[in-house]
Amino acid sequence: MTEKLQEKETETVRIVETEESAVDPKLVEQLAEILSNETEATVRRFVADVHQADLADLIGLLSPPHRHRLLRIIHVDLDPDLLFELEDSLRKEMVDILSAREMADAISEMDSDEAVQVLEDLEQAQQTDILREVPQEERLDIEKSLQYPEDTAGRRMQRDFVAVETDWSVGQTIDYLRDEKDLPDEFFDVFVVDGDRNPVGTISLSRVLRSARDMPMREIMDDTHFIVAADMEQEELALLFQKYDLSSSAVVDDTGRLIGMVTMDDVIDVAQEEAEEDILRLGGVGEEAVTDSVWSSTRKRFLWLLVNLGTAVLASLVIGQFGATLEEMIALAVLMPIVASMGGNAGTQTLTITVRSLATKELTAFNAFRTIRKEFLVGILNGVLFAIIIGFVAMFWFQDQEPTRHLLLGVVIASAMVINMIVAGVFGVIIPLAFDRMRIDPAIASSVFVTTVTDVVGFFSFLGLAHWILFT
């Protein structure tokens, strides 16, 4: 018995030590080999003890042929948790395999918030067919949640919650929690409501269990609880949980009536989704996953690549205005990309900080001017430092030019560097602020415009100064 316990402890430690890798690569190789050569029964036995979250990762790592075979094998005894854990594109593949009845059975076993997340990305016709097979009570809850705008608390909330009247005692509450069958599987707080079902307070389970049975709930409830409207943006919801360390929050409709709750596990998913969304949008790829098809990835990237092409043409037009200047001195063509590249990188740095600060509400209209002034000063300081470096590099690099021309060349590129670094810092704040003011997600298009500004200003300032200083 002791030896078995030691083996179990050793196994647990080994899992913890390798937690950085969600899925062991060897496991993927083994599964691929089994899918290629073994029977369906063997495949089922292999994945039977794999956690559903890990199985979802495994499915995403498989090649399309192996993935399709595995999905067709496991859909017979589908675990609803797997359906929820799958990436959106993989979930759609699974939905295409399952019948409406099978999907409805899986949906019925999920919490309402999970069911909504699974259904919301499906085509309207698929949603209708599936919901038609879901029992009426559950279907009505799901349909009500789907009526709220996407990315709001109404979509994220769970409609199963625990609420008691203000005149209840602790003893009544504990007996209710023990005897009532139709309660959430997991919850952290008990909501206290008045006669109109409006939340007036909240009590943690730990406080309920530590209080005397005859204690009225209204005397131990926390009346400084946080209530969120169903139409609150999920990003705002995540910030609220982070700022006040909430474990759950009541969700109310436009009349103030309690209709659901949002818990910490939902908010963790929101925070991850918002972070991923901002990163992808800054890169101009939208909601793309590694499992997307070639056509899907091409379609999602094409628009912003087309925009980039347009901005690149604009920068080229600026260069074209100084064709004669470039023909006079080949060194200008060699050094020109340095100015634009440094400005673009500096702008991206500022832009990244600004987008994050807007998302976390650290940057508002109140401190916007102060932030712009700070980036202006940072641009000057970095510009001067790099101007000194590149100025000396240019002078020594092209010292075979006329005696004074290589010195002037160093002055030109140093001056252009200072100008472009300042512009990069300032517009790295102004552009996302402008998009935010226009109610447009700053992460969507800011990078394209910041890069355009730094390219145009970089080329114009460098070539303009060169024409003025070296050739007039």
N, C-alpha and C positions, 0 to 999 in steps of 0.2 A: 504493500500500500504506500509506504514511504517513497519507494523508488518511483512509482507511478506519479506521485505528487511532485517529486523533483523533476521528472520528465516534463510534466505540465508546466511547471514554473520556468524551466529552461526554454520551452517552446514560446511561452509568453514573452520572455525577455528577447528572444530572437525576433519576434514580430515587432516589438517596439524599436529594436535597433535598426530595422529595415523599413521603418514607416515612411521614409522620404520617398520611396518608390511605391506608388499606389498598387501597382501590379508587377509581380516578378516577371521579367522578360522570359525566363525559362518556362513559366506557366503558359505564356502566350504561344511559345514554340510547341509545347506539348499539346495544347488544345488544337493548334493548326494541324499537327501531325495526326491527331485522333480524327479530326474532321475529314482529313484526306483519306484515311485508310480504315476507320472503324465503323461499327454499326451505330444506329441511333441510340440504342440502349447503353452502349459504352459512353457515348457523349453525355447522356443524361446523368450517368453515374459520376462522370468526371466533374460536372458543374454543380452537382447536387449540394455540396458542402461549401461552395464559394459564396461569399457574402454578395448580396444583390448589387451593392454599389461597386464592388470589385468586378462583378460579372458585367456590369454596364461598361466599365473601362475596358475589359477584355474584348467585348464586342466591338468597341470603337477602334481597337488596335488590329483587328483581323482584316484580311483582304476581303474585298466585296464577295467573291465566291464562297469563302469560308463563312463570312458573316451571314449571308443569305441562308446557308444550310443550317447554321446554328439557330437562327431566328425561327425557321420553320420547325425545327426539332423541339425547341423549348416552349413554343406558343401553346402547345396542348395543355400543359400544366403551368400556365403563366403565373408568376408571382406578381401581384400588383406593384410591389415595391420596385421591381425591375423596370416596369413601364414608366414609373415616375423618375427613376434615376437615369434613364437613357437620355442622350443628347437629342435635341429636337429633330434633327434629320434622321437619326436612327429610330426614334419613336415613330416617325411617319412611316418608315419601312415596316415596322412591326404592325402598325395600324392597317397597312395594306394587306398584311397576311391574316390578321384576325377578322372574324365576322363581327357584325354589329352586336350580336348577342354575347360573344366572348368579351368584347370591349366593355359592354355594359356590366357584365359580371365583375370584371376587374375594377371598374369605376365605383361600383357599389361597395366594395371593400375598402376604399380609400377614404381618408378624411376629406371633407368638402373642399378645403383649399387645395389639396393635392389633385383632386378630380378636376377642378377648374384649370389648374396649370397644364394638365395633360390635354384637356379639350380645347383650350383657347387658341392653340396654333393650328388646329385642324380646319379643313374647309367647312363652310357652313352646312353643306349637304351631309358631310360625315358626322358633324355634331348632331344634327337632327336625327339621323338614323340611329346613332348610339343612344341618345337621350330617350328616344322612343322606347327603348328596351329597359331603361332604368326605372326602378320602382318610383311611384308618383311623389312621395314625400322627399326622397333624395333628389329627384329630378327638379322639383320646384326650387330647392335650395341652390342647386347648381345653376339653374337658369337665372335666378335672382343675382347671383354673384357675377355671372357673365354679362349682365346688363351694365355693370359699372365699367368705366373706361379702363383700358389696359394700363398696367403699371400703377395701379392705385391700391389703397388699403382694402377697398371692397373686393378686389380680385384676390388679394393675399389672405384675407381673413378666413378663419375657420368658424362655421356657423354653429358648431357644437361647443357649448361653454357652460359654466356653472354659475348660476345667479340665484340669490336668495333675497327674501324681503328684509327690510330694516328691522322689523319687530321679531325676527327669528332669534333664537338663542343659539349658542355654540353647540349645545347638545342636539338641537333639532338639525343643525347643519351637518354635524358628523353622522347622524343617523341617515340623513338624506344621501350623503355621499356613499354610505355603505350599501344602502338598499336600492337606490335608483340605478336602473340598468342602462338607461339611455344617456350616458355621460361620455365626454371625451376619454380616450385611452390615457392621455397624459395632459395634465394641466398644473399650473403653479399657483394660480390665484383664484379666489372666489370673489365674484362681483356682487355688490350689494345694490339693489334697485328699489325705487319707490313704487307706488301703486300704478304708475304709468309706464313702468319698465324703463325709466330713465336711470342710468347709473349714478349713484351718489357716493360710492366709495368702493374700496377694494381691500381684501384681506389675504395675506399669504397663507398657504396651507400650514406652514410651521407655526404661525401665530394662532391659527384656529386650534391646532392640536395642543398648544401649550396653555390655552385659556380654560377657565372653569366652564363646566357645561351650562350653568345657569346665566352666564354672561351674555347680555344682548349683543348682537352683532354690530349694531350702530355705535356701541361704545368702544369697540376695539378696531373698527374699520379705519382705514387711512382715507380721509376725505380730500387729500391733496393729490389724488391719483391722476393719471393722464388719460384723457379720452381723445380719440382721433376720429375725424370724420371719414366716412367711407370713400369720399372722393379725394382724400389726401394723396399726393404723389408718393410712391413707394420710396423714392430717394429721401424725401422729407421724413418719412416714417423711420428709415434706417438711422438718420441723424438724431432723431428723438430718442431712440433706444440707446444709441451710443452715448449721448450726452447725459442721460439720466439713469443709465444702467438698469433699464427695465427688463423684466423677464416676460411680461405680457402686457397687453393694453386692450382696453375695451374699444370696440368700434361701434359708432352710432350712425343712424341714418339722418336725413335732413330735418327730422322732427326731434332729434335727440334721443330716440329710442334705441336701446341696446340690441344689436343684431348679430354681433360676432366678436371674435377676439383675434388678435395677432400675437404670436409667440416668438420667442427668440430664435428658434430654428428657422422660421420663415424669414426673419430679418437678416440672418446670416446669408441665406440664399440671395436676398435682395442686394446686400452689400457686394457679394461676389459678382452678381450679374451686372451691377452698375459699374464696377471697376473694369470688368471685361469689356463692357460696351464702350466705355470711354477710350480704352486702349485701342480697340479695333477701329473706332471712328477716327481717332487721331491718325491711324495708319491708312485711313480711307478704304477699309475693307468691309465695313458694316458688320452684320451678324453672320459671320462666316465661321465654320468649324472645319477641322482637318478632315473630317469624314465627308464633307460635301463633294459632290461630283465635279468633274472638270467643267461642265457647262455652267453649273450653279456658281462655282467660284469665279469663272470668267465673267458672268453676268454681273455679279456683285462688285467686281473690281473695275469694270469697264467705265462706269460713269465718271469716277474720280480720276481715272487715268486720262479720260477725255478732257476733263477740266484742267488737269496738269499739262496736257499737250497745249491747250489754249494759253495758259500762263507762260509756258516755255517759249511759245511763238512770240508773245509780248516781250519777253526778255531778249529774244533774238532780234526783234525790231529795234530795240534800243542799241544793241551792238551794231546793227546795220547802219545806224546813223553815224558811226565813227569808223567806217570802213577805210577811209583814206588815212586816218590816224594809225590804225593797226598795220596798214601796209608800210608806213614809215618806220615802224619799230616793232620787230617781231617779239621783243621782250614783253610787250604789253599783252600779247595773246597768251604768253606763258604764265604771266602773273595774274591775269584777270580772274580765273576761276577761284583763286585763293580768297579774294575779297568776298565774292558771293558765297562761297562755301562757309567761311567763318561767320558771316552774317546769318546764313540759314541755320547753322548749328546754335548760335546764340539765341536766335528767335525761337527755335524749338525748345530750348531750355526754359526760357521765360514763359512760353506758351504752356508747357507742361505744368509748371507751377501754378499758373493762372487758372487753367481749367480745373485743376484739383482744388484750388482755393475757392473757386466758384461753387464747385460741387459740395464742399464741406461748409459753405457759408462763411468762410474766413475772409472772403473778399466781397464787399458790398459797396453801395454808392457812398457810404460814409467814409471808407478808407481808400476809395479808388484813386483819388488824386495823389494821396501819399504813396500808394504803390507805384503809380506811374513815375513819380519823382524819384523814388528809390531805384527803379529800373533804369531811369535816365542816368543817374549817377553811377550805377553799376556798369552801364554801357560805356560811359566816359572812361572809367578806370580800366576796365578790360580792354577797351579800344586803345588807350594810350600804351598799355603794357604790350599788347600784341603788335601795335604799330611800331614800337621800338624794335621788337624782335624782327618782324618782317622787313622793316626799313633797312636794317643792317644786312639782313640776308640778301635783299635785292641789290644793295650796293656792291657787295662782294661777289654776288653771282654774276652780275653783268658789268664787272669792272673793266671789261675790254671795250666798253662804249667810250664815247668822247669823254674827256677829263671831267667835265662838270655834269654831263648828262646822267651818268650812273648815280651821282649824288641826288640829282633832281628826281630820278626814278624812285629812289628810296623815299623821298618826301611825298611823292604822289601816292604811292601805295600805302604809306603810313597814314596820310590824311584820309584817304578813302576808307581805310580800315576803321578809323575812329568814327567817321560819319555813319558807316553801315552798322557798326556795333551799337551805336546809340539808337538808330532807327529800329534795329532788331529788338532791343529791349523795350522801347516805348510801344511799338506796334504789337509786340508779343503780349501786351496787356490790353491795349485799346481794342484790337480786333475781337478777341473773345468776349470782352465786356460789351461791345456793340451787339454781337450776336445774342448774348444773354438778355440785353435790354429789348431786343426784338422778339424774345420768346423762342429763339432758335438755339438748339443744343450747341454750345460753343465747341464741343469736341468734333462735330460733324465736318465743318469746313474751314475751321480756323487755320489749320496747318497749311492748306493750299494757299490761302491769302497771305499769310505771314511769309511763306517761302517766296511768293511772287514779289512782295514788297522788298524783301532783302535782295533778291536777284536784280530787280529793276534798279533799285537805289545803288546797289553795289556796282553794277556795270556802268550806270550813268555817272556816278561820282568818280569812279576810277578813270574811265575814258574821258570824261569831261575835264577833270583836273589834268590828265595827261596832255590833252589837246591844248589846254590853256597855258600850262607851265612849260611844256617841252617844245611846242611848235608855234607859239605866238611870241 
